[in-house]
Amino acid sequence: MFTYIVYNFILFASTVSAYLYENSKLKSLSIIFYCIAFFIPFLFLAIRYDIGTDYQSYINYFYRIASGEDVPKEMGYIWINQLIDYFVIDVQWLFIFFGFFYLFFAFKSLPKQGFAFGLFLLITISYLYEGFSAIRQGLVISMLTYVLHNIDEKGFWNYLVWIIIASFFHLVTAFLFLMAYPLVKIKLHKYISIFLVIGLFIAIQFTHIAENIFAFGASIFPKYAWYLNSMQYASMAKTSFGLFGPIIKISIVLPILFFQDKIIKKFQKSKVMINFALLYIISYIFHLKISIFGRVEHAFVFTYIIVMVYFVYTFHKYSRAFMIFFMGLFYYLMFMRYIVNGTLEIDNDVYVNPYQTVIFDRVGER
C-alpha cells in the first residue's frame, strides 16, 4: 500500500502544484509552486534505493570506475562517476545528478499553457521508466527535446552542439536525434501521416518488416547485435490491455495528425514536435512486434507528451476538459498497471515496486 500511496502522491501533488503555478497571478507564488512541482518528483528519485532495471548495475559500474577499471560506457557518464568519487561523495549522488537534470530539462520543455496537464502526462508516461531505469537515456531525451523545442530560435548549429554533448552520455539516442533532424524542415500532409500510421500498424502486425529493420540496426551498432538472440528484447512487447491499449494510443494520435494545421497555427513550435511525435508513434508500432524498439520509442516520448498538450489546448474549454479527462484517465490506468506489474516477480525490466529509500532500506554496497 505504501508504494501506491507514494506514486499517487508524486503524481497528484506535483500536478496540483503545477496547476497553481500555471494559474498564479503573482510571480513570487508562481516560482514557489513551480519549485514544489519540481522537487516532489525529484525528491523521490533522489532518495530511492534499489529501484529501476539497472540500479545495481550502475552501482557496480561506479565502483569499477572508481577502482580504475576500463568500463565500456560513454565518457560523460564515466566522468560524472569519477567526479563523484573524486570528492568522496556517496554513490547515491549519481542518481541525484541524473534525476535532477532529467527533470530540469523535462520541465523546461513543457509549455506554460497546459503545464499541469503536461506534467501529469510526463509522470504517468515517462517518470517511472526514464526516471528510475533508463537514467542516461532519460537525461539525453529530456535535454534534446528541450533543444529541439527551441530550434526555430537557436538553429541547427546549436542543435548539433547539444547532440555532441548528449552523445557523451547516450550515444545511440544522440545519433537518433541527429538522423531525425530532416524532420525539422519537413511538413507532411495530414492525410499522408494518418495513412502512414494506420498502414504501418496493419503491416507490422502481419509482416516481418520489424524483424528486418531490427537486423539492419544491429548491423550498424554491433554491440547491440546480441539483442537479436535475446527473447527479452526480440520478442513481442507486453502491452497494456492487449491490443486495446495500443489501439487507444493510436486513436489519440490520429486526431492530433488530423488537426495538425490548427495546432501549428496556434502554437508555432508544435510543427517540429508533431513530426517527432509521429516518429514516436511509428517506433511504438514497431515496439509492439519487437520489444527493443521501445528504446527508440522512448527517445521521442517527450515530443509526444508536448504535442498532446498543444493538441488539447488548441480547443475551447469544454472540449478541452473532455479530452483531458479521457486522456488523463487512460494514462493514469497505464501508470497504475505499470506499478502493479513492476515487481521483480512479475517483470524486473520495469522494477519500481515496492518503493524503497536509502533512508530506511539501504545496506552497504562495498
Residue frames relative to the residue before (quaternion, step in Angstrom):
aa qw qx qy qz dx dy dz
M 1.0000 0.0000 0.0000 0.0000 0.00 0.00 0.00
F 0.6048 0.5814 -0.3474 0.4190 3.58 1.05 -0.84
T 0.6393 0.5454 -0.3198 0.4377 3.57 0.97 -0.91
Y 0.6916 0.4769 -0.2841 0.4622 3.59 0.87 -0.93
I 0.6113 0.5372 -0.3422 0.4698 3.57 1.11 -0.68
V 0.6506 0.5300 -0.3155 0.4429 3.58 0.92 -0.93
Y 0.7287 0.4405 -0.2637 0.4533 3.59 0.69 -1.05
N 0.6477 0.4933 -0.3261 0.4805 3.60 1.05 -0.65
F 0.6094 0.5338 -0.3496 0.4705 3.58 1.10 -0.65
I 0.6289 0.5314 -0.3312 0.4609 3.59 0.93 -0.89
L 0.6938 0.4994 -0.2780 0.4381 3.55 0.82 -1.05
F 0.7884 0.3680 -0.1976 0.4516 3.57 0.57 -1.12
A 0.6378 0.5167 -0.3432 0.4565 3.62 1.01 -0.69
S 0.6812 0.4684 -0.2945 0.4794 3.60 0.93 -0.82
T 0.6349 0.5267 -0.3326 0.4571 3.61 1.05 -0.71
V 0.6458 0.5023 -0.3184 0.4787 3.59 0.97 -0.84
S 0.6509 0.5058 -0.3180 0.4684 3.59 0.93 -0.85
A 0.6424 0.5184 -0.3148 0.4686 3.58 1.03 -0.80
Y 0.6297 0.5288 -0.3284 0.4648 3.58 1.04 -0.78
L 0.6591 0.4968 -0.3049 0.4752 3.58 0.99 -0.85
Y 0.6130 0.5301 -0.3372 0.4791 3.59 1.08 -0.69
E 0.6771 0.5220 -0.2850 0.4334 3.54 0.87 -1.02
N 0.7945 0.3285 -0.1433 0.4902 3.58 1.01 -0.83
S 0.4565 0.6947 -0.4483 0.3287 3.58 1.26 0.05
K 0.3532 -0.7421 0.5374 0.1890 3.56 -1.01 0.88
L 0.6920 0.4415 -0.2636 0.5067 3.58 1.21 -0.49
K 0.4968 -0.6879 0.4446 0.2867 3.57 -0.79 1.03
S 0.6479 0.5315 -0.3238 0.4392 3.59 0.95 -0.86
L 0.6711 0.4750 -0.2951 0.4867 3.59 0.95 -0.85
S 0.6075 0.5661 -0.3432 0.4389 3.55 1.06 -0.77
I 0.6582 0.5027 -0.3010 0.4726 3.58 0.95 -0.88
I 0.6462 0.5258 -0.3187 0.4520 3.59 0.96 -0.88
F 0.6908 0.4732 -0.2850 0.4666 3.59 0.84 -0.95
Y 0.6080 0.5435 -0.3475 0.4628 3.59 1.09 -0.68
C 0.6692 0.5018 -0.2940 0.4625 3.58 0.92 -0.92
I 0.6362 0.5160 -0.3298 0.4692 3.58 1.01 -0.81
A 0.6515 0.5207 -0.3094 0.4568 3.58 0.94 -0.94
F 0.6708 0.4894 -0.2919 0.4747 3.59 1.08 -0.72
F 0.7584 0.4408 -0.2415 0.4150 3.56 0.68 -1.07
I 0.5375 0.5981 -0.4288 0.4116 3.62 1.13 -0.28
P 0.7311 0.3753 -0.2707 0.5014 3.68 0.63 -0.91
F 0.6223 0.5501 -0.3542 0.4297 3.60 1.06 -0.66
L 0.6326 0.5538 -0.3354 0.4251 3.59 0.91 -0.89
F 0.7198 0.4428 -0.2623 0.4659 3.58 0.86 -0.93
L 0.5743 0.5192 -0.3803 0.5060 3.57 1.27 -0.21
A 0.6932 0.5256 -0.2781 0.4072 3.55 0.90 -1.00
I 0.7793 0.3506 -0.1838 0.4857 3.61 0.93 -0.83
R 0.4246 0.7166 -0.4744 0.2847 3.61 1.22 0.10
Y 0.1439 -0.7783 0.6051 0.0864 3.53 -1.23 0.50
D 0.8660 -0.0116 -0.0234 0.4993 3.56 -0.97 1.01
I 0.4980 0.5969 -0.4595 0.4297 3.56 0.92 0.99
G 0.6819 0.4228 -0.3524 0.4818 3.54 -0.93 0.92
T 0.6516 -0.5713 0.3440 0.3615 3.53 -1.07 0.82
D 0.8244 0.2521 -0.0912 0.4984 3.58 0.78 -1.03
Y 0.2456 0.8066 -0.5143 0.1565 3.61 1.18 0.36
Q 0.7195 0.4293 -0.2581 0.4810 3.58 0.73 -1.03
S 0.6043 0.5514 -0.3586 0.4495 3.59 1.10 -0.61
Y 0.6473 0.5137 -0.3189 0.4641 3.58 0.99 -0.82
I 0.6332 0.5157 -0.3313 0.4726 3.59 1.04 -0.72
N 0.6537 0.5060 -0.3110 0.4689 3.57 0.95 -0.86
Y 0.6337 0.5196 -0.3256 0.4716 3.58 0.99 -0.83
F 0.6204 0.5632 -0.3443 0.4235 3.58 0.96 -0.86
Y 0.7309 0.4221 -0.2470 0.4760 3.59 0.79 -0.99
R 0.6054 0.5316 -0.3600 0.4705 3.58 1.14 -0.52
I 0.6517 0.4933 -0.3087 0.4864 3.59 0.99 -0.81
A 0.6459 0.5289 -0.3148 0.4516 3.57 1.00 -0.86
S 0.6893 0.4715 -0.2821 0.4722 3.59 1.09 -0.64
G 0.5901 -0.6080 0.3470 0.4022 3.57 1.32 -0.01
E 0.4340 0.7039 -0.4624 0.3199 3.58 1.25 0.10
D 0.4438 -0.6757 0.5262 0.2640 3.57 -1.12 0.71
V 0.0709 -0.8182 0.5704 -0.0127 3.57 -0.30 1.30
P 0.3961 -0.7512 0.4768 0.2267 3.64 -0.74 0.99
K 0.3982 0.6765 -0.5163 0.3424 3.56 0.44 1.26
E 0.6672 -0.4980 0.3642 0.4173 3.58 -1.27 0.33
M 0.6168 -0.6179 0.3591 0.3298 3.55 -1.08 0.87
G 0.6245 0.5486 -0.3547 0.4281 3.61 0.97 -0.74
Y 0.6409 0.5117 -0.3108 0.4804 3.54 1.00 -0.85
I 0.6578 0.5027 -0.3089 0.4681 3.60 0.96 -0.85
W 0.6445 0.5275 -0.3236 0.4491 3.61 0.96 -0.85
I 0.6414 0.5139 -0.3324 0.4626 3.60 0.96 -0.80
N 0.6334 0.5194 -0.3235 0.4738 3.58 0.99 -0.81
Q 0.6779 0.4948 -0.2920 0.4586 3.56 0.90 -0.93
L 0.6384 0.5329 -0.3230 0.4518 3.57 1.03 -0.80
I 0.6524 0.4994 -0.3107 0.4779 3.57 0.94 -0.86
D 0.6730 0.4888 -0.2977 0.4686 3.58 0.93 -0.87
Y 0.6151 0.5719 -0.3480 0.4165 3.61 1.02 -0.80
F 0.7373 0.3828 -0.2165 0.5128 3.56 0.97 -0.85
V 0.4184 -0.7352 0.4386 0.3035 3.57 1.36 0.31
I 0.3234 0.7269 -0.5282 0.2968 3.56 0.92 0.97
D 0.6121 -0.5768 0.4022 0.3618 3.55 -1.13 0.68
V 0.6180 -0.5768 0.4014 0.3524 3.57 -1.16 0.70
Q 0.5488 0.6310 -0.3928 0.3826 3.60 1.17 -0.54
W 0.5822 0.5970 -0.3698 0.4098 3.58 1.17 -0.50
L 0.5218 0.6054 -0.4207 0.4291 3.58 1.20 -0.27
F 0.7005 0.4469 -0.2576 0.4932 3.58 0.94 -0.91
I 0.5928 0.5510 -0.3558 0.4674 3.57 1.15 -0.59
F 0.6529 0.5242 -0.3100 0.4504 3.58 0.92 -0.93
F 0.7299 0.4289 -0.2546 0.4675 3.57 0.68 -1.07
G 0.6402 0.5299 -0.3293 0.4482 3.58 1.02 -0.73
F 0.6545 0.5227 -0.3161 0.4455 3.57 0.96 -0.87
F 0.7501 0.4062 -0.2437 0.4614 3.59 0.70 -1.02
Y 0.5462 0.5764 -0.3982 0.4593 3.59 1.17 -0.42
L 0.7195 0.4204 -0.2447 0.4957 3.59 0.86 -0.98
F 0.5922 0.5874 -0.3702 0.4090 3.60 1.03 -0.72
F 0.7303 0.4076 -0.2431 0.4913 3.58 0.75 -1.01
A 0.6047 0.5510 -0.3597 0.4487 3.58 1.08 -0.64
F 0.6625 0.4947 -0.3007 0.4754 3.59 0.93 -0.88
K 0.6544 0.5157 -0.3100 0.4579 3.58 1.00 -0.83
S 0.6510 0.5384 -0.3116 0.4350 3.58 1.15 -0.58
L 0.6293 0.5705 -0.3402 0.4034 3.59 1.09 -0.69
P 0.4540 -0.6845 0.4923 0.2880 3.61 -0.90 0.86
K 0.5800 -0.6001 0.4206 0.3557 3.60 -1.10 0.70
Q 0.6923 0.3981 -0.2695 0.5381 3.59 0.96 -0.82
G 0.7926 0.1818 -0.1718 0.5561 3.54 -0.48 1.20
F 0.2925 0.7966 -0.4901 0.1992 3.57 1.24 0.29
A 0.6636 0.5133 -0.3162 0.4429 3.61 0.90 -0.88
F 0.6591 0.4852 -0.3087 0.4846 3.58 0.94 -0.85
G 0.6323 0.5356 -0.3245 0.4561 3.57 1.02 -0.78
L 0.6647 0.4882 -0.3069 0.4750 3.59 0.97 -0.83
F 0.5979 0.5537 -0.3506 0.4615 3.58 1.07 -0.74
L 0.6798 0.4741 -0.2814 0.4837 3.58 0.93 -0.91
L 0.6139 0.5615 -0.3405 0.4381 3.57 1.01 -0.83
I 0.7084 0.4538 -0.2654 0.4709 3.57 0.86 -0.94
T 0.7057 0.4638 -0.2853 0.4532 3.60 0.86 -0.87
I 0.7426 0.4090 -0.2232 0.4811 3.60 1.05 -0.72
S 0.8451 0.2681 -0.0748 0.4565 3.57 0.77 -1.05
Y 0.6006 0.6522 -0.3555 0.2959 3.57 0.95 -0.92
L 0.7281 0.4462 -0.2572 0.4523 3.59 0.81 -0.94
Y 0.6841 0.4423 -0.2893 0.5028 3.59 1.21 -0.33
E 0.7597 0.3481 -0.2084 0.5082 3.60 0.48 -1.16
G 0.6682 0.5177 -0.3097 0.4354 3.59 1.03 -0.67
F 0.8006 0.3226 -0.1387 0.4856 3.57 0.89 -0.95
S 0.7919 0.3098 -0.1611 0.5010 3.61 1.00 -0.68
A 0.8078 0.2404 -0.1188 0.5249 3.59 0.45 -1.22
I 0.0034 -0.8798 0.4751 0.0130 3.56 0.77 1.04
R 0.6469 0.4897 -0.3384 0.4766 3.62 1.01 -0.66
Q 0.6703 0.4747 -0.2930 0.4894 3.56 0.92 -0.87
G 0.6110 0.5669 -0.3474 0.4297 3.59 1.03 -0.74
L 0.6446 0.5111 -0.3082 0.4778 3.55 0.98 -0.88
V 0.6962 0.4929 -0.2822 0.4390 3.57 0.82 -1.01
I 0.6973 0.4687 -0.3073 0.4469 3.62 0.82 -0.86
S 0.6431 0.4903 -0.3422 0.4785 3.61 1.02 -0.65
M 0.6268 0.5435 -0.3231 0.4553 3.58 1.05 -0.80
L 0.7439 0.4185 -0.2341 0.4655 3.57 0.74 -1.06
T 0.5874 0.5431 -0.3762 0.4674 3.60 1.14 -0.46
Y 0.6247 0.5270 -0.3300 0.4724 3.57 1.04 -0.77
V 0.6709 0.4836 -0.2973 0.4772 3.58 0.91 -0.90
L 0.6500 0.5250 -0.3050 0.4570 3.57 0.97 -0.89
H 0.6323 0.5576 -0.3239 0.4293 3.56 1.01 -0.84
N 0.7637 0.3284 -0.1721 0.5285 3.58 1.14 -0.60
I 0.3157 0.8038 -0.4669 0.1904 3.57 1.24 0.32
D 0.5775 0.5907 -0.3841 0.4125 3.63 1.09 -0.55
E 0.7130 0.4239 -0.2519 0.4984 3.59 1.05 -0.75
K 0.7630 0.4204 -0.1978 0.4493 3.58 0.94 -0.92
G 0.3808 -0.7669 0.4513 0.2514 3.59 1.11 -0.57
F 0.7394 -0.4601 0.2918 0.3955 3.52 -1.39 0.21
W 0.6823 0.5159 -0.3238 0.4044 3.61 0.80 -0.93
N 0.6099 0.5201 -0.3463 0.4874 3.57 1.08 -0.63
Y 0.6276 0.5379 -0.3131 0.4677 3.56 1.05 -0.87
L 0.6680 0.5083 -0.2971 0.4551 3.58 0.93 -0.91
V 0.6195 0.5410 -0.3422 0.4543 3.59 0.99 -0.81
W 0.6891 0.4699 -0.2811 0.4747 3.58 0.93 -0.92
I 0.5792 0.5598 -0.3701 0.4628 3.59 1.13 -0.59
I 0.6560 0.5097 -0.3053 0.4656 3.58 0.95 -0.91
I 0.6444 0.5086 -0.3188 0.4737 3.58 0.97 -0.88
A 0.6639 0.5163 -0.3003 0.4500 3.57 0.92 -0.95
S 0.6270 0.5663 -0.3417 0.4116 3.60 1.03 -0.75
F 0.5997 0.5606 -0.3568 0.4458 3.60 1.21 -0.37
F 0.7240 0.3910 -0.2396 0.5153 3.58 1.27 -0.21
H 0.7871 -0.0859 0.0560 0.6083 3.61 1.06 -0.70
L 0.3060 -0.8247 0.4520 0.1483 3.52 0.05 1.40
V 0.6766 0.5167 -0.3130 0.4210 3.60 0.81 -0.98
T 0.6672 0.4935 -0.3095 0.4643 3.60 0.89 -0.87
A 0.6305 0.5210 -0.3306 0.4709 3.60 0.99 -0.79
F 0.6380 0.5282 -0.3120 0.4654 3.56 1.02 -0.85
L 0.6439 0.5282 -0.3183 0.4530 3.60 0.96 -0.85
F 0.6647 0.4906 -0.3011 0.4762 3.58 0.96 -0.84
L 0.6359 0.5220 -0.3302 0.4626 3.57 1.05 -0.73
M 0.6801 0.4884 -0.2818 0.4685 3.58 0.91 -0.95
A 0.6814 0.4885 -0.2844 0.4649 3.59 1.14 -0.59
Y 0.3971 0.7618 -0.4540 0.2362 3.60 1.23 -0.15
P 0.6020 0.5724 -0.3870 0.4002 3.70 0.88 -0.68
L 0.5795 0.5926 -0.3763 0.4141 3.61 1.16 -0.46
V 0.5210 0.6304 -0.4102 0.4036 3.57 1.25 -0.31
K 0.7549 0.4028 -0.1911 0.4810 3.57 1.03 -0.84
I 0.6650 0.5287 -0.2947 0.4375 3.58 1.20 -0.47
K 0.0630 -0.7561 0.6479 0.0677 3.55 -1.17 0.67
L 0.2198 -0.7952 0.5565 0.0987 3.54 -0.35 1.27
H 0.5118 -0.6161 0.4940 0.3384 3.55 -1.08 0.69
K 0.5995 -0.6216 0.3632 0.3496 3.56 -0.94 0.88
Y 0.6757 0.4954 -0.3134 0.4471 3.61 0.94 -0.78
I 0.5973 0.5396 -0.3575 0.4736 3.59 1.16 -0.59
S 0.6563 0.5144 -0.3040 0.4607 3.58 0.96 -0.90
I 0.6642 0.5029 -0.3020 0.4635 3.58 0.91 -0.92
F 0.6550 0.5050 -0.3051 0.4720 3.58 0.94 -0.92
L 0.6283 0.5485 -0.3286 0.4432 3.58 1.01 -0.83
V 0.6803 0.4908 -0.2905 0.4603 3.58 0.87 -0.96
I 0.6966 0.4655 -0.2819 0.4675 3.59 0.80 -0.99
G 0.6743 0.5058 -0.2940 0.4506 3.58 0.89 -0.96
L 0.6654 0.4992 -0.3042 0.4642 3.57 0.96 -0.87
F 0.6177 0.5503 -0.3441 0.4441 3.58 0.99 -0.81
I 0.6739 0.4811 -0.2846 0.4830 3.58 0.93 -0.90
A 0.6750 0.5088 -0.2995 0.4424 3.58 0.89 -0.95
I 0.6585 0.5192 -0.3146 0.4448 3.58 0.91 -0.89
Q 0.6630 0.5220 -0.3071 0.4401 3.55 1.00 -0.79
F 0.8147 0.2922 -0.1139 0.4878 3.61 1.04 -0.72
T 0.7201 0.3513 -0.2576 0.5400 3.63 1.25 0.16
H 0.5192 -0.6324 0.4787 0.3183 3.58 -1.34 -0.09
I 0.2091 0.8059 -0.5263 0.1726 3.61 1.13 0.58
A 0.6600 0.5319 -0.3151 0.4268 3.57 0.86 -0.96
E 0.6662 0.5084 -0.3060 0.4518 3.58 0.89 -0.92
N 0.6588 0.5155 -0.3115 0.4507 3.59 0.98 -0.82
I 0.6596 0.4840 -0.3058 0.4870 3.59 0.97 -0.82
F 0.6021 0.5605 -0.3443 0.4525 3.56 1.05 -0.74
A 0.6653 0.5014 -0.2979 0.4661 3.59 0.91 -0.91
F 0.6420 0.5185 -0.3203 0.4651 3.59 1.02 -0.80
G 0.6566 0.5126 -0.3080 0.4595 3.59 0.96 -0.85
A 0.6482 0.5196 -0.3156 0.4584 3.56 1.02 -0.77
S 0.6284 0.5293 -0.3381 0.4590 3.58 1.15 -0.57
I 0.6370 0.5089 -0.3231 0.4804 3.61 1.17 -0.57
F 0.7756 0.1932 -0.0932 0.5937 3.58 1.02 -0.85
P 0.2225 -0.8382 0.4819 0.1254 3.61 0.26 1.26
K 0.6303 0.5572 -0.3644 0.3994 3.60 1.01 -0.65
Y 0.6833 0.4393 -0.2888 0.5068 3.57 1.28 -0.27
A 0.4025 0.7511 -0.4556 0.2574 3.59 1.27 0.01
W 0.5886 0.5984 -0.3770 0.3916 3.58 1.09 -0.60
Y 0.5252 0.6307 -0.4126 0.3950 3.57 1.23 -0.38
L 0.5515 0.6338 -0.3897 0.3773 3.59 1.14 -0.61
N 0.7619 0.3419 -0.1783 0.5204 3.56 1.07 -0.77
S 0.5424 0.6184 -0.3969 0.4073 3.56 1.27 0.25
M 0.3938 -0.7226 0.5179 0.2336 3.58 -0.69 1.05
Q 0.6014 0.5831 -0.3587 0.4120 3.58 1.11 -0.62
Y 0.8072 0.2880 -0.1271 0.4994 3.58 0.91 -0.93
A 0.7017 0.4576 -0.2757 0.4714 3.60 1.14 -0.48
S 0.5899 0.5667 -0.3669 0.4430 3.57 1.29 -0.03
M 0.6792 -0.4615 0.3620 0.4413 3.57 -1.30 0.07
A 0.5069 -0.6658 0.4613 0.2947 3.55 -1.06 0.76
K 0.4442 -0.6224 0.5607 0.3176 3.53 -1.29 0.44
T 0.1013 -0.8237 0.5576 0.0180 3.56 -0.66 1.09
S 0.5632 -0.5929 0.4570 0.3499 3.52 -1.26 0.47
F 0.8612 -0.0014 -0.0311 0.5072 3.55 -0.85 1.07
G 0.6571 -0.5206 0.3171 0.4434 3.61 0.94 0.87
L 0.7708 -0.2725 0.2283 0.5286 3.58 -0.86 -0.93
F 0.4818 0.6794 -0.4311 0.3471 3.58 1.27 -0.21
G 0.6454 0.5313 -0.3131 0.4507 3.58 0.99 -0.87
P 0.6769 0.4787 -0.2998 0.4720 3.63 0.81 -0.93
I 0.6363 0.5250 -0.3393 0.4520 3.60 0.99 -0.76
I 0.6335 0.5082 -0.3322 0.4796 3.60 1.03 -0.73
K 0.6307 0.5370 -0.3355 0.4486 3.59 0.95 -0.86
I 0.6838 0.4706 -0.2791 0.4828 3.55 0.88 -0.96
S 0.6250 0.5413 -0.3311 0.4547 3.59 1.09 -0.70
I 0.6205 0.5090 -0.3394 0.4906 3.60 1.19 -0.47
V 0.6684 0.5189 -0.2993 0.4409 3.57 0.99 -0.86
L 0.6419 0.5778 -0.3385 0.3735 3.60 0.88 -0.90
P 0.6882 0.4385 -0.3174 0.4831 3.68 0.82 -0.74
I 0.5706 0.5666 -0.3866 0.4515 3.59 1.15 -0.53
L 0.6741 0.4805 -0.2867 0.4822 3.57 0.93 -0.90
F 0.6430 0.5351 -0.3236 0.4422 3.58 1.01 -0.81
F 0.7660 0.3414 -0.1777 0.5150 3.59 1.00 -0.84
Q 0.2909 0.8095 -0.4829 0.1642 3.60 1.22 0.28
D 0.6225 0.5384 -0.3559 0.4428 3.62 1.01 -0.66
K 0.6523 0.5073 -0.3020 0.4754 3.55 1.02 -0.82
I 0.6432 0.5224 -0.3147 0.4630 3.57 1.01 -0.83
I 0.6797 0.4944 -0.2875 0.4592 3.58 0.87 -0.99
K 0.6201 0.5555 -0.3423 0.4355 3.57 1.04 -0.75
K 0.7223 0.4143 -0.2420 0.4981 3.58 1.01 -0.79
F 0.7916 0.1532 -0.0597 0.5885 3.59 1.02 -0.83
Q 0.3164 -0.7993 0.4808 0.1725 3.58 -0.11 1.30
K 0.6538 0.5375 -0.3163 0.4285 3.58 1.01 -0.79
S 0.5700 0.6440 -0.3749 0.3461 3.57 1.18 -0.45
K 0.5204 0.6610 -0.4242 0.3352 3.62 1.13 -0.46
V 0.6824 0.4656 -0.2775 0.4904 3.57 0.85 -0.95
M 0.6599 0.5266 -0.3086 0.4382 3.56 0.94 -0.92
I 0.6322 0.5380 -0.3364 0.4446 3.60 0.99 -0.78
N 0.6501 0.5147 -0.3191 0.4590 3.60 0.94 -0.84
F 0.6963 0.4517 -0.2765 0.4844 3.57 0.93 -0.86
A 0.6038 0.5335 -0.3544 0.4745 3.59 1.13 -0.56
L 0.5961 0.5419 -0.3519 0.4766 3.58 1.15 -0.62
L 0.6316 0.5166 -0.3182 0.4826 3.56 1.06 -0.77
Y 0.6058 0.5569 -0.3386 0.4562 3.56 1.10 -0.73
I 0.7197 0.4441 -0.2751 0.4574 3.58 0.74 -1.00
I 0.5935 0.5423 -0.3638 0.4705 3.60 1.13 -0.57
S 0.6535 0.4980 -0.3067 0.4805 3.59 0.97 -0.86
Y 0.6249 0.5432 -0.3297 0.4535 3.56 1.05 -0.79
I 0.6399 0.5225 -0.3225 0.4621 3.59 0.99 -0.83
F 0.6414 0.4936 -0.3165 0.4947 3.60 1.03 -0.77
H 0.6128 0.5765 -0.3315 0.4269 3.56 1.07 -0.83
L 0.5934 0.5881 -0.3664 0.4096 3.59 1.07 -0.66
K 0.7153 0.4272 -0.2371 0.4997 3.57 1.14 -0.66
I 0.7985 0.0729 -0.0075 0.5976 3.59 1.00 -0.86
S 0.4925 -0.7342 0.3872 0.2617 3.55 -0.52 1.24
I 0.6358 0.5782 -0.3472 0.3754 3.59 0.93 -0.85
F 0.5688 0.5911 -0.3893 0.4188 3.60 1.17 -0.44
G 0.4811 0.6596 -0.4339 0.3812 3.56 1.28 -0.17
R 0.6004 0.5557 -0.3589 0.4492 3.59 1.14 -0.58
V 0.6478 0.4832 -0.3135 0.4986 3.59 1.06 -0.73
E 0.6130 0.5606 -0.3322 0.4467 3.55 0.99 -0.87
H 0.7164 0.4575 -0.2624 0.4567 3.57 0.81 -0.99
A 0.5349 0.6206 -0.4114 0.3993 3.59 1.17 -0.36
F 0.7861 0.2897 -0.1418 0.5272 3.60 1.10 -0.66
V 0.3417 0.7865 -0.4677 0.2144 3.56 1.27 0.24
F 0.6281 0.5480 -0.3522 0.4255 3.62 1.02 -0.70
T 0.6219 0.5343 -0.3524 0.4511 3.57 1.03 -0.72
Y 0.6234 0.5404 -0.3249 0.4624 3.57 1.07 -0.75
I 0.6394 0.5250 -0.3152 0.4650 3.58 0.99 -0.86
I 0.6728 0.5011 -0.2918 0.4594 3.57 0.89 -0.96
V 0.6491 0.5197 -0.3140 0.4582 3.57 0.97 -0.85
M 0.6312 0.5258 -0.3426 0.4558 3.60 0.98 -0.74
V 0.6278 0.5200 -0.3333 0.4737 3.58 1.05 -0.73
Y 0.6556 0.5030 -0.3083 0.4713 3.61 0.87 -0.92
F 0.6419 0.5418 -0.3199 0.4383 3.57 0.94 -0.91
V 0.6926 0.4849 -0.2782 0.4557 3.57 0.78 -1.05
Y 0.7450 0.4100 -0.2265 0.4750 3.59 0.91 -0.88
T 0.4621 0.6261 -0.4679 0.4191 3.55 1.25 0.40
F 0.7194 0.4545 -0.2265 0.4739 3.56 1.18 -0.65
H 0.6164 -0.5723 0.4074 0.3558 3.54 -1.30 0.32
K 0.8214 -0.3718 0.1694 0.3981 3.50 -1.39 0.37
Y 0.7650 0.3957 -0.2349 0.4506 3.61 0.56 -1.10
S 0.6304 0.5085 -0.3309 0.4844 3.57 1.02 -0.75
R 0.6332 0.5374 -0.3155 0.4590 3.55 1.03 -0.84
A 0.6573 0.5171 -0.3081 0.4534 3.58 0.90 -0.93
F 0.6425 0.5210 -0.3197 0.4622 3.59 0.99 -0.83
M 0.6896 0.4789 -0.2868 0.4614 3.59 0.86 -0.93
I 0.6262 0.5250 -0.3384 0.4667 3.58 1.01 -0.77
F 0.6531 0.5091 -0.3164 0.4627 3.59 0.95 -0.85
F 0.6923 0.4843 -0.2857 0.4523 3.59 0.79 -1.00
M 0.7101 0.4448 -0.2655 0.4768 3.58 0.79 -1.02
G 0.6402 0.5330 -0.3215 0.4503 3.55 1.02 -0.81
L 0.6542 0.5075 -0.3118 0.4660 3.59 0.96 -0.86
F 0.6473 0.5275 -0.3210 0.4469 3.58 0.91 -0.89
Y 0.7392 0.4105 -0.2481 0.4728 3.59 0.77 -0.98
Y 0.5752 0.5493 -0.3903 0.4638 3.59 1.18 -0.38
L 0.6437 0.5121 -0.3195 0.4705 3.60 0.98 -0.81
M 0.6422 0.5033 -0.3184 0.4826 3.60 1.03 -0.75
F 0.6096 0.5564 -0.3260 0.4609 3.57 1.09 -0.81
M 0.6945 0.4643 -0.2739 0.4765 3.58 0.87 -0.97
R 0.6303 0.5246 -0.3371 0.4624 3.58 1.04 -0.71
Y 0.6115 0.5504 -0.3358 0.4587 3.57 1.07 -0.79
I 0.6693 0.4956 -0.2954 0.4682 3.58 0.96 -0.87
V 0.6502 0.5265 -0.3131 0.4494 3.58 0.92 -0.94
N 0.7526 0.3897 -0.2081 0.4883 3.58 0.91 -0.92
G 0.6066 0.6189 -0.3390 0.3662 3.57 1.22 -0.33
T 0.4121 0.6772 -0.4986 0.3507 3.55 0.78 1.06
L 0.6399 -0.5288 0.3861 0.4022 3.56 -1.20 0.40
E 0.6588 0.5321 -0.3123 0.4305 3.56 1.04 -0.80
I 0.7456 0.3946 -0.2143 0.4924 3.59 1.02 -0.80
D 0.7945 -0.1595 0.1631 0.5628 3.58 0.72 -1.05
N 0.1637 -0.8292 0.5272 0.0872 3.59 -0.06 1.25
D 0.5159 0.6267 -0.4295 0.3958 3.59 1.26 0.03
V 0.7579 0.2441 -0.1659 0.5818 3.59 1.24 -0.34
Y 0.1590 0.8579 -0.4769 0.1065 3.55 1.11 0.75
V 0.2054 0.7757 -0.5681 0.1828 3.58 -0.35 1.30
N 0.7163 0.3955 -0.2072 0.5363 3.56 1.31 -0.02
P 0.5105 -0.2339 -0.8189 0.1187 1.64 -1.51 2.01
Y 0.5264 -0.5936 0.4893 0.3622 3.55 -1.24 0.40
Q 0.0244 -0.7940 0.6066 -0.0312 3.56 -0.91 1.02
T 0.2247 -0.7856 0.5638 0.1202 3.57 -1.14 0.56
V 0.5791 -0.5771 0.4477 0.3622 3.56 -1.25 0.43
I 0.5734 0.6127 -0.3721 0.3967 3.57 1.23 -0.42
F 0.8230 0.2390 -0.0925 0.5069 3.58 0.90 -0.93
D 0.7975 0.3818 -0.1564 0.4401 3.58 0.98 -0.82
R 0.5646 0.6614 -0.3788 0.3166 3.58 1.17 -0.36
V 0.1075 -0.7341 0.6652 0.0844 3.50 -1.26 0.66
G 0.6657 -0.5188 0.3427 0.4127 3.58 -1.19 0.34
E 0.3268 -0.7632 0.5269 0.1821 3.56 -1.01 0.83
R 0.6187 0.5806 -0.3650 0.3834 3.59 1.05 -0.59
